Amino acid sequence: MRLHPFPSSSGAIAAVFATALVLSGCTADGGPDGGPGGPGGPTSGAAEPTSGTAAVPEGLEDLYAQEPAWQSCEQDAGDFECATVEAPLDYADPEGERIELALVRTGGAEDGAPHLLLNPGGPGASGVDMVVDSLDYVVSGAVQDHYTVVGFDPRGVSRSAPVECLSDEEMDAAREEHIDPSTDEGLDEVRESAREYAQACDENTGEVLGHVDTDSAARDMDLMRAVLGDQQLNYLGFSYGTALGASYAEQFPANVGRMVLDGAMDPSLDEFEVSLGQAEAFENAIAAWAESCLAGPECPLSGTAEDGVQQLRELLAQVEQSPLTSSDGRQVPAATFVAGLITPLYADENWPMLTQAVADAMNGNPDLMLYLADLNAGRDEDGEYGSNINDAFTAINCLDSSAPSDTETLRSQAEQLDEASPTIGRFLAYGGANCAEWPEKPVDEPAPASAPGAAPIVVIGTQGDPATPYEWAPALADQLESGVLVSWNGQGHTAYGRAGECIGAAVDGYLIDGEVPEDGLTCD
């Protein structure tokens, strides 16, 4: 997951979900290769692929019959191969305009091996980048040997008909702004900034802006399944990628193969309920970090964990009053500071970096915190933004659900968020203002997923997850008729690839051998 300022109104912060990686670059132990995750239960046993030929949606026969032209990738991607496939811009008009979707695949598996699609989250994160840059951190060697692993950029993201709004220079300027939406003047400024941003997205993106919703991206996944030659979709989705997986299962239950959803989202929650759940979970994660910090060396906090959290709040209040200046001359307002603060919380392996960043900031040096915020926003040291995740995030969310934007409701929500998280809750408020001026109306609303008839779907939740609160995992598993819940008693965002043997065995055993974990399995 990522947090970043809404590009045109940096008084608010928007939440983006993506799988956690260790910032130090150390590979997490994903556990042994193969093997079931626990003793047999009501849903345990080998999950056999269904037979037969998956139906082709009417009007899409030519697209489902595509043969991608795999070739060496443009970037230095080693043994990976890249291709594009065509999809309809609007599935309601299959004969109309078409867009290209970018894919990358691994080598190493035997010819004819099944494919495993990956999505790192977002909305707006690049699956192509995930496979090329981080595959060994995310998927075990045994899974890579069994499958041809495929990453893709969902529609609107990076290389796939991208949403385009701000230039790099404009993004930098937006991230240096400070707007306080708690005042009437500040809220007016947020709304005006949102209008300007929406207009820029409309002018620079065009018609695709109205067709980057999650349900359409899930339909693209079925198109990819067919083009890749698989009868069922094998899929590993992290964070927002679990929403994509749930949408796919709801629309194509008979085509679900071996599906694992890690860092689950609850598709029944609206925009404010998501923010409220995150506010509570982040507050808990901050408290856990403070306790760990105080138990270790060179912690800048003092007293109890509660005292330490209060000292962090006082630091944030100072930054709100007087933004810090980095050594390269950039301003670091509170929203950008919080984006950096949040980033290391996604993996407790990164907590020492957060400790150092807070210590530096207390001494007036925001460089490390800004570095973390830049990582979050996809900005490199040359000032270039390597992805469009900020723009895609907003575009996708504004299509996926509506949100109230009247002042009374926004003020009430802000109070609830601040109560749930006195440290950062106010930075999660006023999200409803972001889409109020959006040029495209929502095409969907939150609703539970059920996917009757789907093969077993493994849903993973982490007890200390700050980005997708644990409660969302049992909620999704309960909604899905074939949902199987696996829990990790750990800290950080998502579990597979960083939670050790128990989770690694459960996931690998299912993906490779079809061994369904025990429903309710808990890993320590």
N, C-alpha and C positions, 0 to 999 in steps of 0.2 A: 504494500500500500504506500501511497504517497500523500502528503498534504502540501498544498501550495496555495498562494494567494490567488483569488479570482483575478485574472489579469487586468481587468479594468477597474477593480474596486478593491484595493488591497487592504481595506478595513475589515474584510471578511476572509475566511479561509475555507476552501472547498476540499473535500476528502476524495482521494483517488486510491483505488485499491490495486496493489500489485504484490507479488510474492516477495518475501523478505530475503535479502542476501547479506552475507557477512561483509561488512565494508572493508575489513582488513584483507579480504581475498582468500582467507583460509577456507578450504572445503569442509563442509559439515559432513558428519558420518551419517549416511542414509541407511545404515544397517546392512545385514547380510543379504546376499542375493537369493531371491526366491523364498519360499516357505510361507505358510499361512500366518496370519497375525494373531491367532489365539485358538482356543478349543472350539469345537463345533457348537453352534447354537441353532435356533430355529431357521435362520437364513444361511447357515454355513453349508459348505459343500462346493463342488466344482460347478461353476457357471458355464454352461455350454453355449457357444454361439448359435443363434437361430439359423435355420436354413432358409433357402428360397431367395428370391430376387426382390430387392427393395423397390417399391413403387417409384415411378418417375412422375413428379407433379406435371399436370397438364400444361402445355405451352412451353415447357422447359426442356423438351427432349433433346434439342441440339446442344444446349449448354451442358446437360448431364452426360452427353457423349463426347465431350472435349477430351483431347489428349494433350496434356501440358508438355511443352518443349523444355525439358530440364537442361540446364547448362551451368557453367561455372558462374558463381556470383560476382557481381561487380566489386564488392568489397573483398578484402583479403579474408576469405572464409574457409581456408583449408580444403577439406574434402567435401564440404557442403555443396549442394546444387540448388539453384533457384529457378523459379518459373512463375508465370502469372496465369490465372484463369479468369474467364469472363463471367460476370454475374449481371442480372438485370438491375438497373438503378432502382426500379420500383417493381416489386414482385406482383403488384396488381396490374402491371402493364409489361408482361414478359417480352413483348415484341418491340418495346420502346428502347430508350437509351440504355447502354450497357457500361459497366465500369470494370476495371481490372483489379484483381486481388493478388497480393504478393505472397508467395510461399517459399519456404526453404526446407530442404530435407537432408537427413543424415545418410551417410553410407555405413557399411559395416555389417548390417543385417543381411541374411541370406536373400537371394532373389525370391520374390514372391512373399516376403515377410509382410505381415499386417502393418498398418500405419497407426501411429499414436499422435493425435493432434494435441498441441500444447497451447494454453493461453495464460499469460502471466498476470492478468488483471487490468486495472485501470478504473473506469474505461479510458482507453487511449494508449495503453502500453503495447509495445511492439513484440509480437511473438517471433518474428524473424530475428530481431536483436537478441531475444532471450536464448534462442537456440544457438546462434552463432557465438554469442559472447559468454553465455553462462550455463550451457547445457550440463556440464559435469557437476555443477553446484545443485542442480535441480532434479536430475534423473539419474538413477543408479546405472552402473555399467551393465548390469544384467538386463535391465529394461532396454537399454540402447542396443544390446546384442539381439534381443528378441524382436524388436520393432524397428521399422524405419520411422524415425521421429520427425514430425512435420511441425514447423512453426509457421504462423501466418499473421499478417497484419489485418485486423478486422476493417471493414469498410469505414472510411473516415480517418484511418490511423496511418501515419507515416507514409508508406509506399502505396497504400490502397485507397485511391481517390481521396487524398487527405483533406480534412478541414483546414483552412488557412485563414488566420485572422490578423495577427500582429507580426511585424518584423522583429528581428532580434533586438534592435535598438528600442523599439516600442515596448517590448516585453521587459527589458531592463528598466525602462522608465517607470512602467507600471509597478514593478516589484520594489521600487524605491519610494513609491507614494505612501503616505499615511493618511487614511480617512477614518474618522471616528463615527460609525453609524449610530452610536447611542444618542447623538444629538439630532434634532430635526434638520439642521443644516447639513450635518454629515450624511444622514440618510438620503437627503435630496441629492447630495454629491454622488453617493453610491449609485442611485438610480440613473443619474445622468451619465455616469461612467459606463454603466451597464448598457444603456442605449447606444452609446458610441461604439462600444465593443461589439454589440450585436450587429450594428450596421457594417462594421468592418468585416465581420465574419460573413455576412450575407454578400457583400460586394466581392470579397476575395475568394469565396468558395463556390458560390452559385447553387445550382439545383440540388447537388448532392447533400447539402445541409439539411434537407428535409427527409433524408433516407438513411440515416446512420444509427437508427434505433437498434436496441438489443435483439428484438425478435427478427429483424431483417438480417443481422449478423449471424444469428443462429441458423437461419435458412441458408446462408452462405456456407455454413459448416456442413450441411447435408449435401450441398452441391460439391464441396471439396471431397467428401466421403465417396461420392459416386465417381468423380473424376480420378481419384486415387485408386479406384477399383475394389473398394471394400464394401461388403454387404451391410456391416454394422460400423458405427462410429466408435472407435476407442479414443478416449479423451481424458486428459488430465488438466483440470482448470483450477487456478488459484484465485482466491479473493473474488473480484468482480468476474473473473473467469468462471466462478461457480454459478453466477447469475446467467451467463451465457449457456453453461451446461444445463441448468434447470430449464431454460427456455427451449433448448434443443429437445430435451426429453419430453417436455409438454407438447411440442409440435410434432415430434417424430418418435413416439415411444417404441414402436416396433423396430426402429433402426438403432436403438441404443445397444452398444456392445459393452465393453468394460470401461466404466466411467468412474472417475475419482474426482471429488470436489473438495478441495482443501482450503480452509479459511472461509467457511460458508457464509453467504449472505442469505437473508430471509427475504424472499421476493414479495412477501405480503406487506412489508413495511414501506411507509411513505418517506418522503425526503426528510421531514423533521424527525420522525422516529429513528431513522438511520443516524442522524446527527446526535440525537439524544443518547442513543446507545453507545456511540463512539465517545461522547464526552465522558460518560461514566467509566468506560473502559480505559481511556487515556489517563484519567485521573488516577485510577488504580495502578496503571503502569508507571506513572511518575512517582507514586508513593513507593512502589517496589524498587525502582531505581534508586531513590533517595536512601532507602534502607540499606541497599547493597553498597552504595557509595560510602555511607558512614561507617560501614563495617570494613572498608578497605583503606589503603594508604592514600594520602594526598587528596582527600576529599575536600572541596571548598566549602561544604556545608558543616554545620555544627549542631550539637544537641541531639534531640530525637529525630526520627524520620519526619514526624509532623512539623517539627521546627525547620528541618531542611526544606520541606516543600514550601513553607511560608517564606523562607529566604529566596527561593526561586520565584515565587509570586512577586516579591518586592523587586527583584531584578527585572522582571517583565514590566512592572509598573514604571520603573525608571526608563526602560527602553520606549515605552509608550509616550512618556513625556518628552524624552530627548533621544531620538534615533541615534544609534552609534554610527561611526564612520570607519570603514575598513581601510586597510593599508593601500588598496588600489583606488581609494577615493569614493567608492560607492557608499551610498546611504543604506543602513540596515534598520528599517522600521520594524515595529513589533510583529507584524504579520509574517515578514520574511524571517525574522528571528525565530518565531514559533515553528515555521516550516523546518528550519534547521534543527531545532530542539526535538521535534517529533521524530525525525528520520532515524536516529540510532535506537529508538524504542522498538523498532520492528524486529530486532533480533538482540537478545540480551548479551550476545557476544560483543555487541557494539557499545554496550554501556560505558566501558572505560573511555571511549572517544567522547561520549556525551559529558562525562565528568570533566574531561580536559576542556571541552568547549565552554562549559559553564564557568569553570575556573578562570579561563582567559577572559570571558565576557565580564566577569566580576571585576577584573583588573582593567577593563576598558578596551579590550582587544576582541572584536567580533569576527576575526578572520576565519577561525575554524567553524564557527556557527554559520557564517555565510557560505563557506565551502560545502557544508552539509546541505544548506538550503539550495545551493546551485546543483548539487547532485540530485536533489529532489525534483528540481525544475528541469533537469536535463541540459543544463548550461555547462559548457566546457570552459577551460581557462582562457580560451581565445575569445570568449563572449558569444559563441555560437550555440544555439539550441538545437541539439541533435535529433529532436523529435518534436512532434506537434501535440504531445500529450496534454498540455494545458488547454489548447483549443478543442481537441477531440473530446476531452472530458466534459466540458460544458455542453457541447453540441449533443452528445449522446444522452446525457442526463436530462437536458431540456426536452428531448423527445420522449423519454421513457416514462415521465410522470409529470403531473402538474403540481404546483405548490402555491399556497396563498401568499400574496405579496402586500396585503393591506397593512398599514402601519400598526394598528392595534394588535393584529396577530403576530407580526414580526417582533414587536416589543415583548409580548407575552412569551414567545418562544425564547427570546434572548434571556429573559429572567430564568426560565427553566434550565437552559443550558448552563448559565452561570452557577446555578444552584447545584447542578450535576457535576460540574467541574469548575471550581473556583479558580483554577490555574489557567486553563485555556478555553473554557466553555464559551466565553464571549467571542472568541475568534472563529467559532463554528456557527455563529448566529447570522441571520439576515441572508441565508442562502436563497430564500424565496424571491428576493429582489433580482437575483442574477438572471432568471429566465423570464421575468415579467415582460421584457421588451424583445424577447427572442422572435425572429422573423417567422419561425415555423412553430405550429401548435403541437402539443404532445399527441403522440399516436397511440399511447398505451397508458395504463395505470397499474399500480401495484396490485398483485393478486397472488394467492397461494399457488404453488405448483403441485401437481399430483402425478402426472405421467402414468396412467394405468396401463399395465401390460409391459412396461419397460423391464429390462434385465436389472439385476441388483445394481444400485448406485451407492457407492461408498462416500459418505459425507464425513469430513474430518473437522473437528473443532479443537482449538487450543484454549485451555482454561484461562491463561493470562494474555490472550490476544488483545492488543489495544485497538486494532483497526477493524476487525470483524469480531465483535464480542462473542464469547463462547455460546451464549444463549441462542444465537442465530443458527448454530449447527444442529442441535436437536430439533429446532423448529423446522428447518428444511428437511431433515431426515424424517420427521413425523408427517410432513406434507406429502412427500414422495411415497407412493404406495410400495415401492421396492427399496426405500431408503434404508441404509445400514449405517449406524452411527459409530464412529471411532473417535475417541477423545485422547488428547495428550495433556498431561498435567505439567505444563511448562509455560515459559514466558516468551512473548514475541509473536510475530504475525506468521501464520501458516506453520505446518509441522513437517511434512515430508521433505527429506533432504537435510534436515537440521535437528531432528528429534531423536535420532538414535535407532537402535535395533528393533524395538517393538513396532514403531510406526513404519519403518523401512520394510520390515518383513510383511506386515499387513498389506501395504500397498503393492510391493513387488509380487507377493503371493497371488494377489488378485489379478494384477495386470498380466503376469506371465503365465500362471497356471490356472487362473479362473477360480482360485480358492477364496470364497467369500468370507471376510472376517466375521467373527462373532458380533452380532448386533449388541452394542453397548460396551464393547471392548474399551478399556481405559489403560493407557500407557503412562508410566511414570518416567 
